[in-house]
Amino acid sequence: MTKRKKRIGKIIGILASLSLVSGIVMVAAISSMTTQMVAVLIGGEEEEYRVSEGPTSNIVGIPISDTVEFYREKVLKEAKKYGMESYIDLFLAVMMQESGGNGSDVFQCSESLGKPPNSLTIEESIAQGVKYLTAMLQKAKVNSPEDMDHIRLALQGYNFGGSYIDYAVKKDGGWTQLNTFDFAREKSGGVRNTGGRVQQLGPWRYGDQYYTQHVLRYYCTANQGSAGTTAVNVPVEKRLEWLFPNGMPTSPEQMQQYLVQIRVPILNTKGKSDTMGLTVHKKLAFVIQEVFKELKQNGFKTIPSETAGYHWRMMASNSQKISHHSYGCVVDLNWTHNGASYTGWGYDPGKDEYSVTKKEVDIWKKYGFYWGGDWSKSYFDPMHFTYTDH
């Protein structure tokens, strides 16, 4: 083993051990740091790009811009022509990645028609972008807006061309980060990217090898349906099964695949419009964002340092059982102002502006959450909003 490889292994080992301590936020940082360090250290050794598979671990829920949102109805009209209206949020996520809704060729799809870049009108671009992405979704055999494995395959096909889908299915049965690298290497003739292009687009000078995760940053409704109502309608006794159809995770490492980092709108302690980050289960990302939109609209102030979602830990009332905070389906809100019976913190609704009142509780319940304040006097937990009533 070369000294350079040993250094890479040591760095990755240190970073991996840190991730066990700090949870998903550290994992996301480590993923980025590892990619950057490996890219610097490996230099020109052709196969060692395999040490890092790129930023695939975490999808960061970035809201669609107002500029892209402006085109929703036009895109929806085109999608309906193909019976693809349920994929509207995915179409908009692609537009967000391609152009942010700016310029005329908003789907950056003129080349799919054999035309020069940016040579389509807005109407032409929407029509062709929807048509072409629909073709990729069909070619990849996507069966629903929640079918993320096939959606990844289709998205990379949108960027690379449909021949990638055939290549990936034959090689690995579907999308993998490594086969995007292999495909791009072949198409580039072995020509490497350099400088910042490596981090942004991947190691080879062909397309965007990270296109899938770049688009999915904006597809924050992934795994819960475009209208956000699926989560609300699941019976409470079936919710854990719905969240974890392949079985319950038993460690923070197993939990990572189910988590997403989102930004939610809030009124901060100064009453100013702001956002804050939350880590939650992917299937609950949309409804939690909607809850915070309504809390903000109703004038409720949120303290970011006292509000959190995912946290892998044992139950406060039973150290032998895993808390449902560990499953990304619980949010604690302004905890020192909504103190549980076991904390010693206060709770003074109507007088303390950070304490939840019936108005805030009703918003959470509207979206299918249960309130810890409804439990019992001996175990009263008004900060606690839980999707599983646990």
Backbone hydrogen bonds in HBPLUS format (Angstrom, degrees):
<---DONOR---> <-ACCEPTOR-->    atom                        ^
c    i                          cat <-CA-CA->   ^        H-A-AA   ^      H-
h    n   atom  resd res      DA  || num        DHA   H-A  angle D-A-AA Bond
n    s   type  num  typ     dist DA aas  dist angle  dist       angle   num
A0006-LYS N   A0002-THR O   3.04 MM   4  6.36 158.6  2.08 151.1 157.1     1
A0007-ARG N   A0003-LYS O   2.94 MM   4  6.23 153.3  2.01 147.1 154.1     2
A0008-ILE N   A0004-ARG O   3.06 MM   4  6.40 155.9  2.12 146.6 152.7     3
A0009-GLY N   A0005-LYS O   2.89 MM   4  6.16 167.1  1.91 155.8 158.9     4
A0010-LYS N   A0006-LYS O   2.89 MM   4  6.09 156.9  1.94 149.1 155.4     5
A0011-ILE N   A0007-ARG O   3.00 MM   4  6.20 162.4  2.03 151.2 155.4     6
A0012-ILE N   A0008-ILE O   2.93 MM   4  6.17 170.5  1.94 159.3 161.5     7
A0013-GLY N   A0009-GLY O   2.90 MM   4  6.00 155.2  1.96 144.7 152.2     8
A0014-ILE N   A0010-LYS O   2.98 MM   4  6.21 159.9  2.02 150.6 155.1     9
A0015-LEU N   A0011-ILE O   2.95 MM   4  6.19 168.4  1.96 155.8 159.0    10
A0016-ALA N   A0012-ILE O   2.84 MM   4  5.95 158.5  1.88 149.2 155.5    11
A0017-SER N   A0013-GLY O   3.07 MM   4  6.27 157.1  2.13 145.9 151.3    12
A0018-LEU N   A0014-ILE O   3.11 MM   4  6.39 149.6  2.20 146.1 154.4    13
A0019-SER N   A0015-LEU O   3.11 MM   4  6.41 145.6  2.23 145.7 154.6    14
A0019-SER N   A0016-ALA O   3.15 MM   3  5.18 122.4  2.50  93.8 107.9    15
A0020-LEU N   A0017-SER O   3.32 MM   3  5.55 140.1  2.49 100.6 110.1    16
A0021-VAL N   A0018-LEU O   2.98 MM   3  5.45 144.9  2.10 111.4 121.3    17
A0022-SER N   A0018-LEU O   3.30 MM   4  6.59 155.1  2.36 153.2 159.9    18
A0023-GLY N   A0019-SER O   3.26 MM   4  5.83 140.0  2.43 145.9 146.7    19
A0027-VAL N   A0023-GLY O   3.03 MM   4  6.28 151.8  2.12 145.4 154.3    20
A0028-ALA N   A0024-ILE O   2.88 MM   4  6.13 159.2  1.92 154.5 157.5    21
A0029-ALA N   A0025-VAL O   3.15 MM   4  6.46 159.9  2.19 144.8 150.0    22
A0030-ILE N   A0026-MET O   2.74 MM   4  5.93 160.2  1.77 154.4 160.5    23
A0031-SER N   A0027-VAL O   2.83 MM   4  6.04 158.8  1.87 152.3 157.5    24
A0032-SER N   A0028-ALA O   3.21 MM   4  6.51 161.4  2.25 146.8 150.4    25
A0033-MET N   A0029-ALA O   2.82 MM   4  6.07 165.5  1.84 153.8 158.6    26
A0034-THR N   A0030-ILE O   2.67 MM   4  5.71 165.5  1.69 156.7 160.5    27
A0035-THR N   A0031-SER O   3.10 MM   4  6.20 163.6  2.13 143.2 147.7    28
A0036-GLN N   A0032-SER O   3.06 MM   4  6.30 161.8  2.10 149.3 153.9    29
A0037-MET N   A0033-MET O   2.83 MM   4  6.04 167.8  1.85 156.6 159.9    30
A0038-VAL N   A0034-THR O   2.87 MM   4  5.93 168.5  1.89 155.7 159.2    31
A0039-ALA N   A0035-THR O   3.00 MM   4  6.06 158.0  2.05 142.8 149.4    32
A0040-VAL N   A0036-GLN O   3.09 MM   4  6.33 149.6  2.18 144.8 152.3    33
A0041-LEU N   A0037-MET O   2.95 MM   4  6.17 159.2  2.00 150.3 156.1    34
A0042-ILE N   A0038-VAL O   2.89 MM   4  5.85 161.4  1.92 161.0 162.7    35
A0045-GLU N   A0042-ILE O   3.26 MM   3  6.02 173.9  2.26 144.4 144.3    36
A0048-GLU N   A0045-GLU O   3.24 MM   3  5.84 149.6  2.33 117.4 125.9    37
A0050-ARG N   A0047-GLU O   3.27 MM   3  6.31 171.9  2.28 126.6 128.4    38
A0051-VAL N   A0048-GLU O   3.15 MM   3  5.76 172.1  2.16 116.5 119.0    39
A0052-SER N   A0049-TYR O   3.28 MM   3  6.04 150.7  2.37 117.5 122.0    40
A0056-THR N   A0054-GLY O   2.89 MM   2  5.76 136.0  2.09 108.5  95.3    41
A0061-GLY N   A0261-GLN O   2.50 MM 200  5.84 154.6  1.56 157.0 164.2    42
A0062-ILE N   A0217-ARG O   2.78 MM 155  5.74 166.8  1.80 150.1 154.5    43
A0069-GLU N   A0065-SER O   2.88 MM   4  6.11 167.6  1.89 154.3 158.5    44
A0070-PHE N   A0066-ASP O   2.99 MM   4  6.05 138.0  2.17 138.9 147.6    45
A0071-TYR N   A0068-VAL O   2.90 MM   3  5.58 151.7  1.98 119.5 127.0    46
A0072-ARG N   A0069-GLU O   3.05 MM   3  5.27 168.2  2.06 114.8 117.6    47
A0075-VAL N   A0071-TYR O   2.92 MM   4  6.09 165.3  1.94 166.4 171.0    48
A0076-LEU N   A0072-ARG O   2.79 MM   4  5.93 159.6  1.84 154.1 160.8    49
A0077-LYS N   A0073-GLU O   2.96 MM   4  6.08 151.5  2.04 141.5 148.4    50
A0078-GLU N   A0074-LYS O   3.27 MM   4  6.58 154.9  2.33 142.2 147.4    51
A0079-ALA N   A0075-VAL O   2.87 MM   4  6.14 159.4  1.91 152.0 158.6    52
A0080-LYS N   A0076-LEU O   2.97 MM   4  6.14 150.9  2.05 150.5 156.5    53
A0081-LYS N   A0078-GLU O   3.06 MM   3  5.43 141.5  2.22 106.0 116.6    54
A0082-TYR N   A0079-ALA O   3.03 MM   3  5.59 150.4  2.12 113.1 121.1    55
A0084-MET N   A0079-ALA O   2.91 MM   5  4.90 167.3  1.93 142.3 138.2    56
A0083-GLY N   A0080-LYS O   3.18 MM   3  4.76 162.4  2.22  96.7 102.0    57
A0087-TYR N   A0084-MET O   2.94 MM   3  5.59 162.7  1.97 121.1 126.8    58
A0088-ILE N   A0085-GLU O   3.19 MM   3  5.38 152.9  2.27 118.3 116.6    59
A0090-LEU N   A0087-TYR O   2.92 MM   3  5.30 128.8  2.19 109.4 123.5    60
A0091-PHE N   A0087-TYR O   3.04 MM   4  6.41 157.7  2.09 158.2 165.3    61
A0092-LEU N   A0088-ILE O   3.02 MM   4  6.29 160.8  2.06 150.6 155.5    62
A0093-ALA N   A0089-ASP O   2.98 MM   4  6.09 143.4  2.11 132.8 142.8    63
A0094-VAL N   A0090-LEU O   3.02 MM   4  6.31 151.1  2.11 148.3 155.0    64
A0095-MET N   A0091-PHE O   3.03 MM   4  6.40 158.5  2.08 148.0 153.9    65
A0096-MET N   A0092-LEU O   2.82 MM   4  6.04 153.8  1.89 145.0 152.8    66
A0097-GLN N   A0093-ALA O   3.04 MM   4  6.31 155.4  2.10 144.2 149.6    67
A0098-GLU N   A0094-VAL O   2.86 MM   4  6.04 162.5  1.89 154.3 159.6    68
A0099-SER N   A0095-MET O   2.89 MM   4  5.87 173.2  1.90 156.1 157.4    69
A0100-GLY N   A0095-MET O   3.12 MM   5  6.17 147.3  2.23 141.1 143.9    70
A0100-GLY N   A0096-MET O   3.10 MM   4  4.12 120.8  2.46 100.0 114.5    71
A0102-ASN N   A0099-SER O   3.17 MM   3  5.40 166.4  2.19 107.6 111.8    72
A0106-VAL N   A0104-SER O   2.93 MM   2  5.48 130.6  2.18 106.3  91.6    73
A0108-GLN N   A0105-ASP O   2.90 MM   3  5.06 156.4  1.96 108.8 116.5    74
A0112-SER N   A0109-CYS O   3.04 MM   3  5.41 142.8  2.19 107.6 118.1    75
A0113-LEU N   A0110-SER O   3.00 MM   3  5.46 155.7  2.06 110.5 118.3    76
A0115-LYS N   A0110-SER O   3.10 MM   5  5.27 157.9  2.15 139.7 135.6    77
A0114-GLY N   A0111-GLU O   2.97 MM   3  4.73 160.4  2.01 100.9 105.7    78
A0125-SER N   A0121-THR O   2.82 MM   4  5.96 158.5  1.87 152.6 158.9    79
A0126-ILE N   A0122-ILE O   2.96 MM   4  6.19 161.2  2.00 153.1 157.3    80
A0127-ALA N   A0123-GLU O   3.05 MM   4  6.22 165.3  2.07 147.6 151.9    81
A0128-GLN N   A0124-GLU O   2.91 MM   4  6.07 167.3  1.92 151.8 155.4    82
A0129-GLY N   A0125-SER O   2.72 MM   4  5.66 159.2  1.76 147.7 154.9    83
A0130-VAL N   A0126-ILE O   3.03 MM   4  5.98 167.7  2.04 146.8 150.1    84
A0131-LYS N   A0127-ALA O   3.10 MM   4  6.16 157.8  2.15 139.3 146.2    85
A0132-TYR N   A0128-GLN O   2.79 MM   4  5.87 164.4  1.81 152.3 156.5    86
A0133-LEU N   A0129-GLY O   2.97 MM   4  6.03 167.5  1.99 148.2 152.1    87
A0134-THR N   A0130-VAL O   2.92 MM   4  5.91 154.7  1.99 142.3 150.2    88
A0135-ALA N   A0131-LYS O   3.02 MM   4  6.27 151.7  2.11 141.3 148.7    89
A0136-MET N   A0132-TYR O   3.04 MM   4  6.40 149.7  2.13 144.8 153.0    90
A0137-LEU N   A0133-LEU O   2.85 MM   4  6.12 157.4  1.90 153.8 160.0    91
A0138-GLN N   A0134-THR O   2.91 MM   4  6.14 156.2  1.97 150.4 156.9    92
A0139-LYS N   A0135-ALA O   2.87 MM   4  6.01 156.5  1.93 143.4 150.6    93
A0140-ALA N   A0136-MET O   2.88 MM   4  5.99 151.0  1.97 144.9 152.3    94
A0142-VAL N   A0137-LEU O   3.00 MM   5  5.43 177.0  2.00 162.9 162.8    95
A0141-LYS N   A0138-GLN O   3.04 MM   3  4.91 152.5  2.12  98.4 107.0    96
A0147-ASP N   A0144-SER O   3.05 MM   3  5.23 168.7  2.06 113.7 117.2    97
A0148-MET N   A0146-GLU O   2.88 MM   2  5.55 129.5  2.14 110.4  94.9    98
A0151-ILE N   A0147-ASP O   2.96 MM   4  6.11 150.1  2.05 149.8 159.1    99
A0152-ARG N   A0148-MET O   2.95 MM   4  6.03 158.4  2.00 147.9 151.2   100
A0154-ALA N   A0150-HIS O   2.94 MM   4  6.23 158.8  1.98 149.8 155.1   101
A0155-LEU N   A0151-ILE O   2.85 MM   4  6.06 162.8  1.88 156.6 160.7   102
A0156-GLN N   A0152-ARG O   3.12 MM   4  6.30 165.6  2.14 149.5 152.7   103
A0157-GLY N   A0153-LEU O   3.08 MM   4  6.27 145.1  2.21 139.1 149.3   104
A0158-TYR N   A0154-ALA O   2.91 MM   4  6.27 139.7  2.08 144.7 155.9   105
A0158-TYR N   A0155-LEU O   3.07 MM   3  5.01 122.3  2.42  92.5 107.1   106
A0159-ASN N   A0155-LEU O   3.26 MM   4  6.66 146.9  2.38 144.2 151.8   107
A0160-PHE N   A0156-GLN O   2.79 MM   4  5.96 169.8  1.80 156.5 159.8   108
A0161-GLY N   A0157-GLY O   2.65 MM   4  4.76 145.7  1.76 129.2 138.9   109
A0164-TYR N   A0161-GLY O   3.06 MM   3  5.97 158.5  2.11 126.4 131.1   110
A0165-ILE N   A0162-GLY O   3.06 MM   3  5.47 128.1  2.34 107.3 118.9   111
A0167-TYR N   A0163-SER O   3.04 MM   4  6.25 160.3  2.08 146.9 152.8   112
A0168-ALA N   A0164-TYR O   2.77 MM   4  5.98 168.5  1.78 163.0 164.4   113
A0169-VAL N   A0165-ILE O   3.02 MM   4  6.08 164.6  2.04 150.5 154.7   114
A0170-LYS N   A0166-ASP O   3.06 MM   4  6.14 162.5  2.09 146.2 151.4   115
A0171-LYS N   A0167-TYR O   2.91 MM   4  6.03 154.6  1.98 148.1 155.8   116
A0172-ASP N   A0168-ALA O   2.83 MM   4  5.68 167.8  1.84 149.4 153.4   117
A0173-GLY N   A0169-VAL O   2.92 MM   4  3.95 132.8  2.15 106.8 115.9   118
A0180-THR N   A0176-THR O   3.28 MM   4  6.59 137.9  2.46 141.8 152.2   119
A0180-THR N   A0177-GLN O   3.21 MM   3  5.30 133.3  2.44  96.4 108.9   120
A0181-PHE N   A0177-GLN O   3.27 MM   4  6.66 150.7  2.37 144.6 151.9   121
A0182-ASP N   A0178-LEU O   2.97 MM   4  6.31 160.0  2.01 149.3 154.6   122
A0183-PHE N   A0179-ASN O   2.98 MM   4  5.94 161.2  2.01 137.0 142.1   123
A0184-ALA N   A0180-THR O   2.99 MM   4  6.08 163.0  2.02 143.7 148.9   124
A0185-ARG N   A0181-PHE O   2.84 MM   4  6.04 150.6  1.93 149.6 158.3   125
A0186-GLU N   A0182-ASP O   3.11 MM   4  6.38 159.9  2.15 147.1 151.4   126
A0187-LYS N   A0183-PHE O   2.99 MM   4  6.27 167.6  2.00 154.6 157.9   127
A0188-SER N   A0184-ALA O   2.84 MM   4  5.86 144.8  1.97 143.4 152.6   128
A0190-GLY N   A0185-ARG O   3.04 MM   5  5.09 147.0  2.15 152.8 155.1   129
A0189-GLY N   A0186-GLU O   3.18 MM   3  5.28 149.9  2.28 100.6 109.7   130
A0205-ARG N   A0191-VAL O   2.93 MM  14  5.76 172.2  1.93 155.6 153.8   131
A0193-ASN N   A0203-PRO O   2.87 MM  10  5.34 162.2  1.90 121.5 127.0   132
A0197-ARG N   A0194-THR O   3.23 MM   3  5.74 136.0  2.44 143.4 138.6   133
A0198-VAL N   A0195-GLY O   3.25 MM   3  6.01 153.8  2.32 118.5 123.5   134
A0200-GLN N   A0196-GLY O   3.11 MM   4  6.31 156.5  2.16 150.3 157.5   135
A0201-LEU N   A0197-ARG O   2.76 MM   4  5.43 164.2  1.78 144.1 149.4   136
A0202-GLY N   A0198-VAL O   2.95 MM   4  4.62 140.2  2.11 117.4 127.2   137
A0209-GLN N   A0201-LEU O   2.78 MM   8  5.50 149.8  1.87 155.2 148.9   138
A0206-TYR N   A0204-TRP O   2.83 MM   2  5.67 136.9  2.02 106.4  93.0   139
A0211-TYR N   A0208-ASP O   3.07 MM   3  5.10 151.0  2.15 116.1 114.5   140
A0214-HIS N   A0210-TYR O   2.99 MM   4  6.16 149.8  2.08 153.1 162.7   141
A0215-VAL N   A0211-TYR O   2.92 MM   4  6.16 160.0  1.96 158.3 161.0   142
A0216-LEU N   A0212-THR O   3.02 MM   4  6.23 164.2  2.05 149.8 154.8   143
A0218-TYR N   A0215-VAL O   2.93 MM   3  5.80 154.3  2.00 124.8 130.3   144
A0222-ALA N   A0219-TYR O   3.00 MM   3  5.62 155.1  2.06 121.8 124.0   145
A0224-GLN N   A0221-THR O   3.15 MM   3  5.82 151.5  2.23 145.1 141.6   146
A0228-GLY N   A0225-GLY O   3.17 MM   3  5.41 151.5  2.26 106.6 115.1   147
A0233-ASN N   A0229-THR O   3.27 MM   4  6.48 150.7  2.36 153.7 160.8   148
A0233-ASN N   A0230-THR O   3.17 MM   3  5.44 125.6  2.48 102.0 115.0   149
A0238-LYS N   A0235-PRO O   2.85 MM   3  5.37 155.3  1.91 118.0 126.3   150
A0239-ARG N   A0236-VAL O   3.32 MM   3  5.21 164.5  2.35 103.1 107.7   151
A0242-TRP N   A0238-LYS O   2.90 MM   4  6.15 149.0  2.00 149.0 158.9   152
A0243-LEU N   A0239-ARG O   2.84 MM   4  6.06 155.6  1.89 150.1 156.5   153
A0244-PHE N   A0240-LEU O   2.86 MM   4  5.96 149.8  1.95 144.2 152.7   154
A0247-GLY N   A0244-PHE O   3.07 MM   3  5.40 161.3  2.11 120.3 120.2   155
A0255-MET N   A0251-SER O   3.15 MM   4  6.39 138.9  2.33 142.1 153.9   156
A0258-TYR N   A0255-MET O   2.95 MM   3  5.66 156.4  2.00 124.5 131.6   157
A0259-LEU N   A0256-GLN O   3.19 MM   3  5.41 163.6  2.21 111.5 116.6   158
A0282-LYS N   A0258-TYR O   2.79 MM  24  5.81 161.1  1.82 165.9 164.7   159
A0260-VAL N   A0280-VAL O   2.91 MM  20  5.68 149.3  2.00 162.0 171.7   160
A0280-VAL N   A0260-VAL O   3.03 MM  20  5.68 159.5  2.07 163.1 163.1   161
A0262-ILE N   A0278-LEU O   2.86 MM  16  5.44 169.0  1.87 165.5 167.6   162
A0278-LEU N   A0262-ILE O   2.96 MM  16  5.44 153.2  2.03 147.8 153.4   163
A0264-VAL N   A0276-MET O   2.88 MM  12  5.55 163.2  1.90 159.1 163.0   164
A0276-MET N   A0264-VAL O   3.00 MM  12  5.55 144.6  2.13 146.2 157.2   165
A0266-ILE N   A0274-ASP O   2.84 MM   8  5.25 167.3  1.86 138.1 137.7   166
A0274-ASP N   A0266-ILE O   2.88 MM   8  5.25 150.9  1.96 161.5 158.4   167
A0302-THR N   A0267-LEU O   2.89 MM  35  6.05 162.1  1.93 171.7 176.2   168
A0268-ASN N   A0272-LYS O   2.92 MM   4  5.46 163.9  1.95 153.1 154.0   169
A0271-GLY N   A0268-ASN O   2.79 MM   3  5.19 161.3  1.82 119.7 123.8   170
A0310-TYR N   A0279-THR O   2.73 MM  31  5.40 173.2  1.73 166.0 164.5   171
A0281-HIS N   A0328-GLY O   2.86 MM  47  4.53 156.7  1.91 129.1 121.4   172
A0284-LEU N   A0281-HIS O   2.97 MM   3  5.46 154.6  2.03 115.5 123.7   173
A0285-ALA N   A0282-LYS O   3.21 MM   3  5.27 165.1  2.24 106.8 111.3   174
A0288-ILE N   A0284-LEU O   3.04 MM   4  6.10 161.6  2.07 157.1 162.4   175
A0289-GLN N   A0285-ALA O   3.05 MM   4  6.23 156.0  2.11 147.2 153.9   176
A0290-GLU N   A0286-PHE O   2.95 MM   4  6.28 152.6  2.03 149.6 157.8   177
A0291-VAL N   A0287-VAL O   2.90 MM   4  6.19 151.3  1.99 146.2 153.8   178
A0292-PHE N   A0288-ILE O   3.10 MM   4  6.39 165.9  2.12 151.6 153.7   179
A0293-LYS N   A0289-GLN O   2.98 MM   4  6.23 144.7  2.11 143.2 153.5   180
A0294-GLU N   A0290-GLU O   3.11 MM   4  6.38 158.3  2.15 149.0 153.3   181
A0295-LEU N   A0291-VAL O   2.87 MM   4  6.21 154.5  1.94 151.3 159.7   182
A0296-LYS N   A0292-PHE O   3.00 MM   4  6.06 160.1  2.04 142.3 147.1   183
A0297-GLN N   A0293-LYS O   2.93 MM   4  6.18 160.6  1.96 145.7 151.7   184
A0298-ASN N   A0294-GLU O   2.94 MM   4  6.07 139.9  2.11 143.0 152.6   185
A0300-PHE N   A0295-LEU O   2.98 MM   5  5.38 156.7  2.03 163.6 156.2   186
A0299-GLY N   A0296-LYS O   2.93 MM   3  5.16 161.8  1.96 111.7 115.9   187
A0306-GLU N   A0303-ILE O   2.92 MM   3  5.38 157.6  1.97 118.0 125.4   188
A0307-THR N   A0304-PRO O   3.34 MM   3  5.16 158.9  2.39 110.0 106.9   189
A0335-TRP N   A0306-GLU O   3.05 MM  29  5.50 156.7  2.10 140.9 142.3   190
A0308-ALA N   A0332-ASP O   3.08 MM  24  5.56 149.8  2.18 146.0 155.3   191
A0332-ASP N   A0308-ALA O   2.98 MM  24  5.56 157.9  2.03 163.5 168.3   192
A0311-HIS N   A0325-HIS O   3.13 MM  14  5.37 159.2  2.18 116.1 120.2   193
A0323-SER N   A0313-ARG O   3.02 MM  10  5.87 159.5  2.06 136.1 142.2   194
A0315-MET N   A0321-LYS O   2.83 MM   6  5.81 156.9  1.88 161.3 162.5   195
A0321-LYS N   A0318-ASN O   3.14 MM   3  5.81 173.9  2.14 124.2 125.9   196
A0326-SER N   A0323-SER O   2.99 MM   3  5.63 152.7  2.06 112.4 119.6   197
A0327-TYR N   A0324-HIS O   3.05 MM   3  5.15 156.6  2.11 102.1 109.5   198
A0328-GLY N   A0325-HIS O   3.25 MM   3  5.56 169.1  2.27 112.5 114.0   199
A0387-TYR N   A0329-CYS O   2.96 MM  58  5.51 167.3  1.98 166.7 171.0   200
A0331-VAL N   A0385-PHE O   2.88 MM  54  5.30 159.5  1.93 151.4 158.1   201
A0385-PHE N   A0331-VAL O   2.95 MM  54  5.30 154.4  2.02 147.0 155.3   202
A0333-LEU N   A0383-MET O   2.85 MM  50  4.92 153.4  1.92 130.4 137.7   203
A0337-HIS N   A0334-ASN O   3.00 MM   3  5.68 152.0  2.08 122.4 131.1   204
A0338-ASN N   A0335-TRP O   3.26 MM   3  4.94 154.6  2.32  95.1 102.7   205
A0339-GLY N   A0346-GLY O   2.95 MM   7  5.10 169.0  1.96 139.7 136.1   206
A0343-THR N   A0340-ALA O   3.06 MM   3  5.38 170.4  2.07 116.8 119.6   207
A0341-SER N   A0380-PHE O   2.70 MM  39  5.18 144.9  1.82 152.4 161.9   208
A0351-LYS N   A0348-ASP O   3.20 MM   3  5.76 156.2  2.26 130.3 137.4   209
A0352-ASP N   A0348-ASP O   2.81 MM   4  5.37 171.3  1.82 170.2 167.4   210
A0355-SER N   A0352-ASP O   3.03 MM   3  5.43 165.9  2.05 116.6 121.2   211
A0361-VAL N   A0357-THR O   3.03 MM   4  6.32 167.1  2.05 157.7 161.9   212
A0362-ASP N   A0358-LYS O   2.83 MM   4  5.91 157.1  1.89 148.8 154.2   213
A0363-ILE N   A0359-LYS O   3.34 MM   4  6.59 142.1  2.49 135.2 144.0   214
A0363-ILE N   A0360-GLU O   3.16 MM   3  5.20 125.1  2.48  95.1 108.9   215
A0364-TRP N   A0360-GLU O   3.27 MM   4  6.67 161.5  2.30 153.0 155.8   216
A0365-LYS N   A0361-VAL O   2.98 MM   4  6.28 160.5  2.02 151.5 157.5   217
A0366-LYS N   A0362-ASP O   2.91 MM   4  6.02 145.8  2.03 140.9 149.5   218
A0367-TYR N   A0364-TRP O   3.09 MM   3  5.43 135.8  2.30 103.2 114.5   219
A0369-PHE N   A0364-TRP O   3.09 MM   5  5.37 161.6  2.12 140.8 136.3   220
A0368-GLY N   A0365-LYS O   2.97 MM   3  5.00 161.1  2.01 111.7 112.1   221
A0370-TYR N   A0386-THR O   2.75 MM  16  5.17 171.5  1.76 145.7 148.4   222
A0386-THR N   A0370-TYR O   2.89 MM  16  5.17 156.2  1.95 145.5 151.4   223
A0374-ASP N   A0371-TRP O   3.06 MM   3  5.74 167.8  2.07 119.4 123.0   224
A0372-GLY N   A0384-HIS O   2.84 MM  12  5.03 165.6  1.86 157.8 156.8   225
A0375-TRP N   A0372-GLY O   3.39 MM   3  5.57 168.2  2.41 107.8 110.5   226
A0381-ASP N   A0372-GLY O   3.13 MM   9  4.48 166.8  2.15 108.3 107.4   227
A0379-TYR N   A0376-SER O   3.22 MM   3  5.12 132.1  2.46  91.7 104.4   228
A0384-HIS N   A0381-ASP O   3.18 MM   3  5.68 161.4  2.22 119.8 125.3   229
